[in-house]
Amino acid sequence: MTALQTRTLTGLPASLAVPAYDRASLTAGIVHFGVGGFHRAHQAMYLDRLMNEGKALDWAICGVGVLPGDARMKQVMDSQDCLYTLVVKNPDGTREGRVIGSIIEYLFAPDDPESVIEKMASGAVRIVSLTITEGGYNFHHVTGEFDAGNPDVVHDLQPGAAPRTTFGLITEALARRRARGLVPFTVMSCDNIQGNGDVARKMFTAFAVLKDPDLGAWITANVPFPNSMVDRITPVTADADRAAVSAEFGVEDAWPVVCEPFEQWVLEDTFSLGRPPFEDAGVQLVADVEPYELMKLRLLNASHQGMCYFGHLAGYRYAHEAAQDPLFAKFLLDYMDKEATPTLEPVPGVDLAHYKHTLIERFTNEHVRDTLARLCAESSDRIPKWLLPVIRINLDRGGEIRRSAAIVASWARYAEGADEQGNPIDVVDRLRDKLMASAARQRQEPLAFISDREVFGDLAGNQEFIAAYTRALTSLHNAGSRATLEALAGQ
């Protein structure tokens, strides 16, 4: 078995594409926080595509890990010269493998925060990008304000403290650039949250103001935070994926990445020190990301929620199993057509009818093997942002909410912690204990689950929503998920 390293690239089989560029000639122009599967299947892949065309050779990536769990990625990146295998799993079962070489360095901040800060403070770095998940932005889930009481934030705000957080590291790097008369880098969020650039701007400037009000004002005036919409289904790497890479390509890769063939990146074209020619790699550079973002959140992301709880309750464990069921596919398309689409403004350059059918095709890709458990996780962060706006807009406009309300009911039933066969469900959510306690009471108190104002706001007081929700929840309790979907299909 061949170890994946720079020296072994020339000996890999022809079926595995390798970088066509000289990695020794690359220089890092981007520092990226959060080198997980999605980043490596998305942003790093786009840059690798450009580099294979002889472009963006001064925009290579220096990855950074901040969390204790990132130590494992540091080990893998170091042992493999920052190389990894990206495997695209097509619906017909074929697989396309490529070794990605756009990451050239990986720093683990807890071991040496100074190296991370100085890397960003150097003039060669022009973009600092982020895939740190929604939780990484440290905002209160009710108020939306920066959580200054976070213990690591409190630590980083102390004079002379060695930074522990992404906020502390990036803000210190910007402070040094300001002191040295260097133009600040762009902070580019690639996280799957609405208005990701706006959220990043609000949180980073809030931290900076607490640290140094003058620095906070300088960041507000000078640092761009472009919004973006990112999309590619990238399941967590499993041992079976490692074994498949070994068997098919004869290479030992400790952390390959698997993904679907679909890819999309819509990016606001606002940068302080230039950017790679992303448009040459298929990125959509636009002035306003919001229409694309709402399209994805309310069609793709909310449809994932529409499929995952019903599917898990019915006994399915993978997204493709549920999506290949005609009853589920009809429910999702009806939700998208009759409830989600009416809440959207026109999306330039996108045929929404085609997009919606493409989503169903993506969901049915059995080779990606995206788990319903992954889609069900952290619902209290997802449902309020992806689905509840659809309900509120349709309530205001007199539109349909039956399917949206049923999705909320399916989440409530899922939170009871057992499927319809009596199998236990491992509910993964920051509000797990509170949600499960409410769900445990709902057979006697039908509104117990939706009475949590932190999650649902005032929806529990809307009679139209209550009627649709309780009808669906009662059906789930008495007849089960399939019968509930069948009833909705007949309406």
C-alpha positions, 0 to 999 in steps of 0.5 A, a space after each residue: 500500500 502506497 502512503 499518500 505523500 508528495 514523494 509518492 504522487 508520481 507512482 499513483 495509478 492513472 485512475 487517481 488524478 494528482 496535482 498537475 502543478 508544482 506544489 513547491 512553487 505555491 505560496 499561501 495567500 489564504 489562512 483557513 480556520 476549520 479544515 474539515 470535510 466540507 472545506 476540503 470538498 469545496 473551497 480547497 477543491 476550487 483552488 486546486 482546480 484553478 491551480 491545475 490551470 496554472 492560476 492562483 498559485 500564490 493563493 494556496 491555503 494554510 489550514 488552522 485548527 483551534 479546537 482540541 479535536 483538530 489535533 488529529 487533523 494536524 497529525 494527518 496533514 503533517 504525515 501526508 504533506 497536507 495532501 488528501 483524496 477527494 472522492 466524488 460519488 456519482 449516482 450511477 455508482 462510479 467514483 472519481 478520485 483526485 488528490 487535492 494539493 491546494 493546502 500546503 501547511 497546517 497549524 494547530 493554534 493551541 500548540 503555537 498561537 504566535 505562529 498562527 497570528 504571525 502567518 495572518 499578519 504577514 503581507 502575503 496573506 490576503 484572505 482569512 476564511 472560515 468553516 467553523 460551524 454556526 457554534 463557532 460564531 459565539 452568538 446567543 441563540 435568542 438575542 443574536 448578540 455576541 456572547 462575551 461571557 464565554 470563558 474562552 472569550 473572557 480569557 482572550 480579552 485579558 491583557 497579554 493573554 495568548 489567544 484561545 479563540 478564533 476571535 482572539 487570533 484573528 483580531 490580534 493579527 489585524 491589530 498587528 497589520 494595522 500597527 505595521 501599516 498593512 492593508 487588512 485581509 478579507 474575512 471570508 465565511 464559508 459556513 452554512 448560515 444565513 448572512 454568514 459574512 454579516 454574522 462574522 462582521 458583527 461577531 468579530 467587531 463585537 469582540 474587537 470593540 471589547 478588546 480595543 474600541 479603536 481597533 474595533 472601529 478600524 475593523 468596521 471601517 476597513 475589513 470586508 466580510 463578504 457573504 457567501 452561499 455554499 452547497 455540497 453534500 459531504 458526509 462524515 468520512 467513515 472507515 469504509 471510505 478509507 478502505 475503499 480508497 485503499 482498495 480502488 486506488 492503492 493509496 493509504 489516506 488517513 482522512 479522505 473526503 467523499 462528496 456528491 458531484 453537485 457543487 455550488 458557491 455563490 460569493 459576494 465580490 467584496 475583497 480588500 486585497 484581491 482574490 483568486 479568479 474564482 469565476 474561472 473555477 465555476 464560482 458565481 460572483 455576485 453583488 447580492 447573495 441573499 436570493 441564492 441563500 434563501 433558495 438553498 435554506 428554504 428548499 434544500 436545507 428545510 427539505 432535509 428536515 422534512 425528510 429526516 425526522 419522518 424518515 427516521 421514525 419510519 425506519 429509514 437510516 439514510 437520506 437516499 432510502 427516504 428520498 427514493 420512497 415516492 411518498 417522501 419525494 412527493 411530500 418534499 416537492 409539495 412542500 417546496 412548490 406550495 410552501 417554500 417557493 412562494 416565500 422566495 424572490 426571483 433568483 437570477 440565473 436559476 430555474 427554480 423548477 429544475 433546481 427543485 427536481 435536482 434536489 430530489 435527484 441529489 437526495 436519492 444518490 445512494 452512494 453518498 450514504 448521507 445519514 438521517 442522523 446527521 440531518 436530524 442533529 442540532 435541530 434547534 439551531 436549524 429549524 428556526 432559521 430554515 423552516 420557521 421563516 417559511 411558516 411565518 411568511 405564509 401565515 402573514 400572507 395567507 399561504 399554506 403551512 400544513 406541510 411545514 407544520 407537519 415537519 415541526 411535528 415530526 421533529 417533536 415526535 422524533 425528540 421523544 427518543 424512540 422510532 415507530 418500531 421502538 428503537 431508541 433515538 440518540 437525540 443530538 442537540 444543544 437543547 437535548 434535555 429540555 427538548 426531550 423533556 417537553 416531548 415526553 409530556 406532549 401526549 398529554 400536553 399537545 403544545 408542550 414542545 412548541 411552547 419554548 419561546 427560545 426556539 419557536 417565539 410566539 408561534 405557539 400562540 397562533 391558532 392556525 399554526 396550532 391547528 395544523 401542528 396538533 393535527 399532524 402530531 396527533 396523526 403521528 402518534 395514532 397512525 404513524 409517519 407514512 399515514 401522516 404523509 399519505 394524508 398530506 398528499 391527499 390535501 
